[in-house]
Amino acid sequence: MLNNPNFLAFIVAAVWGLAPIFEKISLKELDPIFVLVVRFVIITCMILPFFLTSTNFNQLSTLSFKNLMLIVIPGILAVIGIYLYFNALVGSSASKIVPLTATYPLFTCFYGYLFLKEEITIEKVIGTILIIVGVFVLNYSDYIKS
């Protein structure tokens, strides 16, 4: 089963679905920037031994500036996104913030069309509409205030 991409994706969804619970709890007592720094320091310490002992370590000598930027820019965007996400979690419930942030495929679809010339299909349009409707349903009470 571990070689089945759909099964692996389902496990990833389950793991990523659990993470916001711990994030929300930690943010009740700790500052978002502190949580972010501690998280990345620990992750770096965990992954560095695997990198240093792998054959991928040799790729450092062939890393071009272009490829470095293609790695660094998404990393910077991820840090900004996680920082803003943590701040959103501080101000609202995880069950509202997580689905809202999970609308990123809408943006990916648009950016894919804009930068990668990817085709916009009827399936993507229908999926986009369903995402928008789903977010509205989850946050309906925020839109309709008496």
C-alpha positions in Angstrom: 0.0 0.0 0.0 2.9 2.4 0.6 3.6 2.5 -3.2 0.0 3.6 -3.9 0.1 7.4 -4.5 -3.6 7.8 -3.6 -3.2 6.0 -0.3 -0.1 8.0 0.5 -2.0 11.3 -0.3 -4.8 10.2 2.0 -2.3 9.6 4.8 -0.7 13.0 4.1 -4.2 14.6 4.4 -4.8 12.8 7.7 -1.4 13.9 9.1 -1.8 17.5 7.8 -5.3 17.5 9.2 -4.0 16.8 12.7 -1.2 19.4 12.6 -3.5 22.4 13.0 -4.9 21.1 16.2 -1.5 21.2 17.8 -0.7 24.5 16.1 -3.9 26.1 17.5 -3.1 24.8 21.0 0.5 26.0 20.9 -0.6 29.5 19.7 -2.9 29.9 22.7 0.2 30.4 24.9 3.1 31.3 22.4 3.7 34.0 19.9 3.4 33.0 16.2 6.9 34.0 15.2 8.3 32.0 18.2 6.4 28.9 17.1 7.5 29.4 13.5 11.2 29.7 14.4 11.1 26.7 16.8 9.3 24.6 14.2 11.8 25.3 11.5 14.8 24.9 13.7 13.6 21.5 14.9 12.6 20.4 11.3 16.1 21.5 10.0 17.8 19.5 12.7 15.7 16.4 11.9 16.2 16.5 8.1 19.9 17.7 8.0 21.4 14.3 8.9 19.4 12.6 6.0 20.6 15.2 3.6 24.2 15.1 4.7 24.3 11.3 4.4 22.5 11.1 1.0 23.9 11.3 -2.4 21.9 14.5 -2.9 24.6 16.4 -0.9 26.8 16.2 -4.0 24.3 18.3 -6.0 25.3 21.4 -4.0 28.4 21.9 -6.3 26.2 21.9 -9.4 23.5 24.2 -8.0 23.0 27.2 -10.3 21.7 30.6 -9.2 18.5 30.0 -11.2 17.8 26.7 -9.4 18.8 28.3 -6.0 16.2 31.0 -6.6 13.6 28.4 -7.6 14.2 26.8 -4.2 14.5 29.9 -2.1 11.5 31.9 -3.4 8.9 29.2 -2.6 10.7 28.8 0.8 10.2 32.5 1.5 6.6 32.3 0.3 6.0 29.3 2.6 7.4 31.1 5.6 5.3 34.1 4.9 2.3 31.9 4.4 2.8 29.9 7.6 3.4 33.1 9.6 0.1 34.6 8.3 -1.7 31.3 8.8 -0.5 31.1 12.5 -1.8 34.7 13.0 -5.1 33.7 11.4 -5.3 30.6 13.8 -4.8 32.9 16.8 -7.9 35.0 15.7 -10.3 32.2 14.7 -11.0 28.5 14.9 -8.9 25.9 13.2 -12.0 24.4 11.6 -12.6 27.7 9.8 -9.1 28.8 9.0 -7.8 25.5 7.6 -10.5 25.1 4.9 -10.0 28.7 3.9 -6.3 28.3 3.5 -7.0 25.1 1.6 -8.4 27.1 -1.2 -4.8 27.6 -2.5 -5.6 25.3 -5.5 -7.7 28.2 -6.9 -4.6 30.3 -7.0 -2.4 27.5 -8.2 -4.8 26.9 -11.1 -4.7 30.6 -12.0 -0.9 30.9 -11.6 -0.5 27.7 -13.6 -2.4 29.2 -16.5 -0.6 32.5 -16.2 3.0 31.4 -15.8 3.1 27.8 -17.1 0.4 28.1 -19.8 -1.6 25.2 -18.3 -5.0 24.6 -19.8 -8.1 25.6 -17.9 -10.5 22.7 -18.3 -14.2 22.4 -17.4 -13.2 20.1 -14.5 -11.0 22.8 -13.1 -13.8 25.4 -13.5 -16.3 23.1 -11.7 -13.7 22.3 -9.0 -13.1 26.0 -8.5 -16.8 26.7 -8.1 -17.1 23.8 -5.6 -14.2 25.2 -3.6 -15.8 28.6 -3.4 -19.2 27.2 -2.4 -17.5 25.0 0.2 -15.7 27.9 1.8 -18.9 30.0 1.8 -20.8 27.1 3.5 -18.2 26.7 6.2 -18.1 30.4 6.9 -21.7 31.2 6.2 -22.3 32.7 9.7 -19.4 35.1 9.2 -20.9 36.5 6.0 -24.5 36.9 7.3 -24.3 38.8 10.6 -27.4 40.3 12.2 
